[in-house]
């Protein structure tokens, strides 16, 4: 039986106001790109999206934790097997730390293989005295600050598709071909991370894991048959912003008759495009993928409940993830009423914390950055609010890179303001580097370990 709304189609969003879309200068070229996308093979499959929803259902009931992380904006320029491998390394490290520290399974979802479009606060920016269209991601135009570079080009949607396909191919090879084998846990530690305090702490965990594996083998357990030790699932996600692209990759599942957006396993709606009467909510109400939605400090309880009803009318666990991005100074005040309202509406959502997007500021020299300590403060406030309302703090949503960048201030291996320009590589917003990401993972593992005792030792699924 199909679960997609009977009046819905992949193009029905076109009858609604659509914010932050590309203004293609050549409609014939745009239509040619749309037709090409509709003819290309899917990037992911409906069955994989259903598997992710089952994993997220475990998060919704308090039996697992979501780690969703990756680039602020993927680049057409910085694309290689090494780049993808280093991102995967830090995600594997972080999940190992969280699992070891909390004895809780971790669902790993990358901001990868599709994060090529960005919503921007202002439609224009001034570069060297010249006003230009703001950079909206490589799927739309180039980051080069010229009028020609910032002209939208629909052919870039096809380039994004092919880069996403290559990225997925590498991810599958790494995660299923031996690189993610738990016996290689030491090899996930990058050289520049291993010398840090948290890198050395990680090495001790890796040694403990290896001893545990040797013990299991010594008592006769056949480790070769335990697939979970040798392979991992890493799912893909991106903000479903550019609806021409998402529509072009939406396919009807032959086994269920439902529509799936086959550009990624999971898509999310951003804070700037979650209007109840908007095109993004209309589009994502009809595809059966797991869906996320960002919620800023202006979100009201009634609005969030209605949003959940639109996106998850069947109240399916794992279908909807609500991603709080309130800011460290607001989260303890504004999040509890939303948690309470959704709980009372009996919506089985995953609650996750994006501690990045509401904590950006510019230094006196004009560099956009974030403070590690403020990021952690928002995560701590999120956990505190969830405990207050008897809700499982289900995950974190982060912008990070496996590279040794200097984009966010602080961390145990401190990045100082004067060092920001040393290796600032982000196309848009500042990302945590690998050392800071591992530092955060240790902190989050401690918060996870303390989540249930303050709720009587019971998960929401047991209460």
Secondary structure, 3 states (H helix, E strand, C coil): CCCCCCCCCCCHHHHCECCCCCCCCCHHHHHHHHHHHHHCCCCCCHHHHHHHHHHHHHHHCCCEEEEEEECCCCCCCCCCHHHHHHHHHHHHHHHHHHHHHHCCEEEEEEEECCCCCCCCCCCEEEECCEEEECCCCCCCCCCCCCCCCCCCCCHHHHHHHHHHHHHHHHHHHHHHCCCCCHHHHHHHCCHHHHCCHHHHHHHHHHHHHHHHHHHHHHCCCCHHHCHHHCCCCEEEEEECCCHHHHHHCEEECCCCCCEEECCCCEEEECHHHCCCCEHHHHHHCCCCCEEEEEECCCCCHHHHHHHHHHHCCCCCCCCEEEEECCCCCCHHHHHHHHHHHHHHCCCCCEEEECCCCCCCEECCCCCEECEHHHHHHHHHHHHHHHHHHCCCCCEEEEEECCCCCCCCEECCCCECHHHHHHCCCCCCCCCECHHHHHHHHHHHHHHHHCCCHHHCCCCCCCC
